[in-house]
Amino acid sequence: MKKIISILIVTLIVMLPLCAADDFYSENERLIDAAELLSAGEYNTILTELNELSERQKFDVTIFTSVDLGEYDSASACADDLFDYLDYGYGDSRDGIILFISVDTGDCWLSTHGYGIRAFTDYGIEHLLNQLKPDLQSKNFAAAFEKFIDLADEYIEAAREGHPYDRSTLPREPLSILWIPGALIIGFILASLAVGNMKSK
């Protein structure tokens, strides 16, 4: 009975926002923009990229945007059910990942399945979401989704090569340009101290 109720809730979340949408979503569409965050051009571009990546890697990479969480208590529970009931996932283990965004609550979640659990570690997911945060906060959703696609490809590739991104294997962030003048100042101070010590001797 609980599963039937869960299916009904997911169906309502998926269908109600779409009633007012201009686009038609097929049953297994990898991008469902129920919150209407993207223009038609942005939607088509991102969907094409999701399809290309998913088919090349044999791993479903999907995005779902919603106005809110509906009857769910958490974004994680909603994302998990959406992945299941939208029938995402490659192969018997249903390998894949879904990026779920709830606009009203500000929730953003990554739900992994099958091989995705290995390819996207907990620390790796935290790092990935942090990379998306600036664009999401500035409501530059197309840029955030493009970045998600690029990073997902990197994560999957790293896992295929035997070293999934984790605390010890994530690529280091490039140093900020602000470090350059800071390093020069520190170097000047250290050099001055060294010269001062030499003079005092």
N, C-alpha and C positions, 0 to 999 in steps of 0.2 A: 504493500500500500504506500509506503514511504517513497519507493522508487517511482510509482505512478504520479504521486504529487510532485516529486522533483521534476519529472518529465514535463508535466503541465506548466510548472513555473518557468522552466527554461523556454518552453514554447511561447509563453506569454512575453518573456523578455525579448525573444528573437522576433516575434511577429508584430507586436503592437507598435514599436517604433518604425517598423518598415512599412506600415500601412500608409504613412505620409511621405515615404521616400519615392524619389523619381526612378531610381535604379531597381532592376529586378535582380534578386540574388538567387543563384542556383543552389541546389541542395548542399553541395560541398564547396561553395565559394570560399577561397582562402582569405578573402578580405570582406568582412561585413561591417560597414560603417553605419550602424543603426543610429548613432548620434549625429550623423551628417557633419563630420568634421572636415571633410575633404571636398574639393571641387571635383567636377566630373573628370577633368584632365588628370588631376593628382590621383584620383581613384584608379583610373585605367593604368597609369604608369606603375603604381605600387602593386596592383594586382598582377600585372605582367611580370614584375620582378619576383614576386612571391611564387608564382607558378614556375618560373624558370629555375629558381633556387631549389624549390621543393622537388621538382622532377629530376634535376641534376644530382642532387644529394640523396634522392630516394628517402626523403624525410620531410614531413609536412611542417612548413613554417607558416603560421596563420595569425591574423589580427582580427579582433572583434572589439568594436566600440559600442558602448551602451550609454543611455541617458543616466541610468542609475543601477542599483543592485537588485531592484525588484524586491522580492521577499527574502533574498539571501542575507545572511549575517556577515558574510565576508566575500571579498573579491576572489579569494582562492577557491572557495566552494563553487561559486558561480562559474569561474573559468574551467574548473575540472569538469563540471556537468556539460558546459557548452562544447568542450572538446569531444566528449563522449557522444552527445546526442546529435552533433553536427557530423558525426562519423569521420572525424579527422584521423590521420595516422597511417603510416605506411607499414605493410606487412602484418604478420600475425601479432607482433608485439606493439603494433600501432605507434611507430616511432614518430615523434613530432613535438611541437611546442606551440602554445598560443599566447599571444600578447593581448591581455584584456584590459580595457580602460573604461572606467565609469566616470562620466563627466561631472555629475552633480556631487558625488562624494569625493572626487579627486583620487580615487583608488587606481593603482596600476599594478598588474600582476602578471607573472610569467608562470604558466603551468606546463610542466614537462611530462612526457609519456614515453614508455618504451626506452629506446636508446637515448632519448633526450635526457633522461635522468642521469645518465653517465656523462653525456656531452656538456650538460649545463649543471655544474655543481652549485651548491648553495652560495658559496663565495663568488663564483662566476656570475650567477644571476644577480647578486647584489651589485657587483661591479657593472654589469650590463645596464641595469636599471638606473644607476648613477650617471651613466653616459647619456641616457635618454632624458634625464630630468630637466636640464636647461631648456631644451626645445619644447618639452611638454609644458613647462611652467610659463613659457612665453607664447604658448598656444601655436607654435610652429609645428603642427602635427605631421605634415608631409615630411619635413626634415627628420623628425623623430622616427618615423616609420622607415625612412630610407636608411637611417643609421642602424636601426634594429635589424634590417635585412642584411646589411654589410657585416655587422657583428655576429649575427647568427651563422652566417657562412663561415666566418673565421673560427667560431667555437666548434662547429661541426667538423671542419677540416682538421683542427688541432686534435680533436678526439679520435678521428679516423687514423691519425698518425701516431696515436698511442699516448698523447700527453694532453688530456683535456684541461682547459684553463681552470686553475685553482689558485689559491693564495700564493703558491710558490712559482707558478708558471704563467700567470697573467703578464702580458706585455707591460712594461713600465710606461707611465705617462711621460710625455715629453716635458722637459723642464720649462717653466714659464720664462718669458723674456725678462721678467723682473729680476730673475736670478743673476743676470749678467751684471747690471750696475751694483747689485749687492755683493757679488763675488769680487768685483774690482775694489770696492770700498774696504772689504775685509782684508784683501790682499795688500792694499796700501797701508792699512793699520798695522798688519803683521810686519811688513817691510820696515815701517817707521820704528817699531819696537825693536826689531833686530838691529837696525843702524844705531839706535840710541844705546843699546846694550854694548855694542862694539866701541862706541865713543867713550862710554863710561869706563871701559877696561883700558 
